[in-house]
Amino acid sequence: MPLFKEKFDWQQFKISLAFGLPLVIGGLASWGLNIMDRLFLRHFSTYTELGIYSITMSVAIVVTIFSGIFNTIWSPMVYKWMSEDKFDYEQIDIVLEYMLAAIYFFIVLTSLFSWIIPYFLPSAYSEIEYLIAVCLLGPLLYTLSEVTGIGIAIVRRTKFSMLCAIVAMLTSAILNYFLVRKLGAAVSTATAFFVFLP
């Protein structure tokens, strides 16, 4: 078979491993960052508070869907610019400015109109109006990190992306441990996602 006659390229394998392995570890750390709040809430809080927080995060998932769409389009678009020799770091700055403005206005509008949410939910979940704006910060800051972090992928320094994810996960764990009973998991998670920004 021709497959077994091909010589294995160890040099290319090492290059691919150096690029891909940090992404795998960073992905696991990002997963840890996303679930850390619920782990600490389950341990240090009541199931009622965990339920309210989980419902709030479910409402915030709507933003995550739009973030996912942007993240799916953003990287291929940058690589297309590079292949066509149209890439300029100023393009990233322009997109970053628009993204910051969009996030700012979205959080402000959500804060202004969050009082409407309890009308659509049972009275037991009325506290969601106070949590929703902070819970939205996590997915929105993650989208912002996709804009700023594309430079790491371009220069093939994925270990920095891995380090950002690990530091953010550890920050989330430490903040949740100390703050989950006072300020809540939402503040800890939002702060950890801010740390995640490369």
C-alpha positions as CSV (number, residue, x, y, z in Angstrom):
1,M,0.0,0.0,0.0
2,P,1.3,3.5,-0.8
3,L,0.4,4.7,2.7
4,F,3.0,2.5,4.3
5,K,5.7,3.5,1.8
6,E,5.4,7.2,2.7
7,K,8.2,8.5,5.0
8,F,6.9,10.0,8.2
9,D,8.0,13.6,8.5
10,W,9.0,14.0,12.1
11,Q,10.0,17.6,11.7
12,Q,6.5,18.5,10.5
13,F,5.0,16.4,13.3
14,K,7.0,18.4,15.9
15,I,5.9,21.7,14.4
16,S,2.3,20.6,14.3
17,L,2.5,19.3,17.9
18,A,4.1,22.5,19.1
19,F,1.2,24.4,17.5
20,G,-1.7,22.1,18.4
21,L,-0.9,20.7,21.9
22,P,-1.1,24.1,23.6
23,L,-4.5,24.6,21.9
24,V,-5.8,21.3,23.4
25,I,-4.5,22.2,26.9
26,G,-5.9,25.7,26.5
27,G,-9.2,24.3,25.4
28,L,-9.4,22.1,28.6
29,A,-8.5,25.2,30.7
30,S,-11.2,27.2,28.9
31,W,-13.7,24.4,29.7
32,G,-12.6,24.6,33.4
33,L,-13.1,28.3,33.3
34,N,-16.6,27.9,32.1
35,I,-17.7,25.4,34.7
36,M,-15.7,26.7,37.7
37,D,-18.6,29.0,38.9
38,R,-21.1,26.2,39.1
39,L,-18.8,23.9,40.9
40,F,-18.2,26.4,43.6
41,L,-21.9,27.4,43.8
42,R,-22.8,23.7,44.2
43,H,-20.3,23.4,47.1
44,F,-20.7,26.7,48.9
45,S,-24.3,27.8,48.1
46,T,-27.8,26.5,48.0
47,Y,-29.5,24.7,45.2
48,T,-31.9,27.6,44.9
49,E,-29.1,30.0,44.2
50,L,-27.5,27.5,41.8
51,G,-30.8,27.2,40.0
52,I,-31.2,31.0,39.6
53,Y,-27.6,31.3,38.4
54,S,-28.0,28.5,35.9
55,I,-31.2,30.0,34.5
56,T,-29.4,33.4,34.2
57,M,-26.5,31.7,32.3
58,S,-29.1,30.0,30.1
59,V,-30.5,33.3,29.2
60,A,-27.0,34.6,28.5
61,I,-26.4,31.6,26.1
62,V,-28.4,33.6,23.5
63,V,-25.4,35.9,23.3
64,T,-23.0,32.9,23.2
65,I,-24.8,31.8,20.0
66,F,-24.0,35.1,18.3
67,S,-20.5,35.0,19.8
68,G,-20.0,31.5,18.3
69,I,-21.1,32.8,14.9
70,F,-18.6,35.7,15.0
71,N,-15.8,33.4,16.2
72,T,-16.5,31.0,13.4
73,I,-16.3,33.8,10.8
74,W,-13.4,35.8,12.3
75,S,-10.4,33.5,12.1
76,P,-11.0,32.3,8.5
77,M,-11.6,35.9,7.4
78,V,-8.2,36.9,8.9
79,Y,-6.4,34.0,7.3
80,K,-8.1,34.9,4.0
81,W,-6.7,38.4,4.3
82,M,-3.3,37.0,4.9
83,S,-3.5,34.7,1.9
84,E,-4.5,37.6,-0.3
85,D,-1.7,39.9,1.1
86,K,-4.4,42.3,2.4
87,F,-3.7,41.7,6.1
88,D,-2.8,44.7,8.3
89,Y,-2.8,44.8,12.1
90,E,-4.8,48.0,11.9
91,Q,-7.8,45.9,10.6
92,I,-7.8,44.1,13.9
93,D,-7.7,47.4,15.8
94,I,-10.7,48.6,13.8
95,V,-12.7,45.5,14.5
96,L,-11.7,45.7,18.1
97,E,-13.0,49.2,18.4
98,Y,-16.3,48.2,16.9
99,M,-16.6,45.2,19.1
100,L,-15.8,47.2,22.3
101,A,-18.5,49.7,21.3
102,A,-21.0,47.0,20.6
103,I,-20.3,45.2,23.9
104,Y,-20.5,48.5,25.9
105,F,-23.9,49.5,24.4
106,F,-25.2,45.9,24.7
107,I,-24.4,45.8,28.4
108,V,-25.8,49.3,29.0
109,L,-29.0,48.4,27.2
110,T,-29.3,45.1,29.1
111,S,-28.8,46.9,32.4
112,L,-31.5,49.5,31.5
113,F,-34.1,47.0,30.5
114,S,-33.3,44.0,32.7
115,W,-36.4,44.9,34.9
116,I,-38.5,43.5,32.1
117,I,-37.1,39.9,32.5
118,P,-39.1,39.0,35.7
119,Y,-42.4,39.5,33.8
120,F,-41.6,36.5,31.6
121,L,-40.4,34.2,34.5
122,P,-41.9,32.8,37.7
123,S,-41.4,35.1,40.8
124,A,-38.8,32.7,42.2
125,Y,-36.4,33.8,39.5
126,S,-36.9,37.6,39.9
127,E,-33.3,38.0,41.0
128,I,-32.2,37.3,37.4
129,E,-32.6,41.0,36.5
130,Y,-29.7,41.8,38.8
131,L,-27.4,39.1,37.5
132,I,-28.0,39.1,33.8
133,A,-25.7,42.0,32.9
134,V,-22.7,40.6,34.8
135,C,-23.4,37.1,33.4
136,L,-23.3,38.4,29.9
137,L,-19.8,39.8,30.4
138,G,-18.2,36.4,30.3
139,P,-19.3,35.4,26.8
140,L,-18.8,38.9,25.5
141,L,-15.3,39.2,26.8
142,Y,-14.5,35.8,25.4
143,T,-15.6,37.1,21.9
144,L,-13.4,40.1,22.5
145,S,-10.5,37.8,23.3
146,E,-11.0,36.0,20.0
147,V,-10.5,39.4,18.2
148,T,-7.3,40.2,20.2
149,G,-6.0,36.7,20.4
150,I,-5.9,36.1,16.6
151,G,-2.4,37.6,16.6
152,I,-1.2,34.7,18.8
153,A,-2.4,32.2,16.1
154,I,-0.9,34.3,13.3
155,V,2.6,34.2,14.8
156,R,2.1,30.6,15.9
157,R,2.7,31.2,19.6
158,T,-0.2,29.2,20.8
159,K,1.5,28.6,24.1
160,F,0.6,32.1,25.1
161,S,-3.1,31.3,24.4
162,M,-2.7,28.2,26.6
163,L,-1.1,30.3,29.4
164,C,-3.9,32.9,29.2
165,A,-6.5,30.1,29.6
166,I,-4.7,28.5,32.5
167,V,-4.2,31.8,34.4
168,A,-7.9,32.7,33.8
169,M,-9.1,29.3,35.1
170,L,-6.9,29.6,38.2
171,T,-8.1,33.2,38.7
172,S,-11.7,31.9,38.5
173,A,-11.1,29.2,41.0
174,I,-9.4,31.5,43.5
175,L,-12.0,34.3,43.2
176,N,-14.9,31.8,43.3
177,Y,-13.5,30.3,46.5
178,F,-13.2,33.6,48.3
179,L,-16.1,35.6,46.7
180,V,-18.9,33.1,45.9
181,R,-20.5,33.6,49.3
182,K,-20.2,37.4,49.2
183,L,-20.3,38.9,45.7
184,G,-21.4,35.8,43.8
185,A,-20.0,33.6,41.0
186,A,-21.0,36.0,38.3
187,V,-18.5,38.7,39.4
188,S,-15.7,36.1,39.8
189,T,-16.4,34.6,36.3
190,A,-16.6,38.1,34.7
191,T,-13.2,39.0,36.3
192,A,-11.6,35.7,35.2
193,F,-12.8,36.3,31.6
194,F,-11.2,39.8,31.8
195,V,-7.9,38.2,32.8
196,F,-8.4,35.8,29.8
197,L,-8.1,38.7,27.4
198,P,-4.6,38.3,25.8
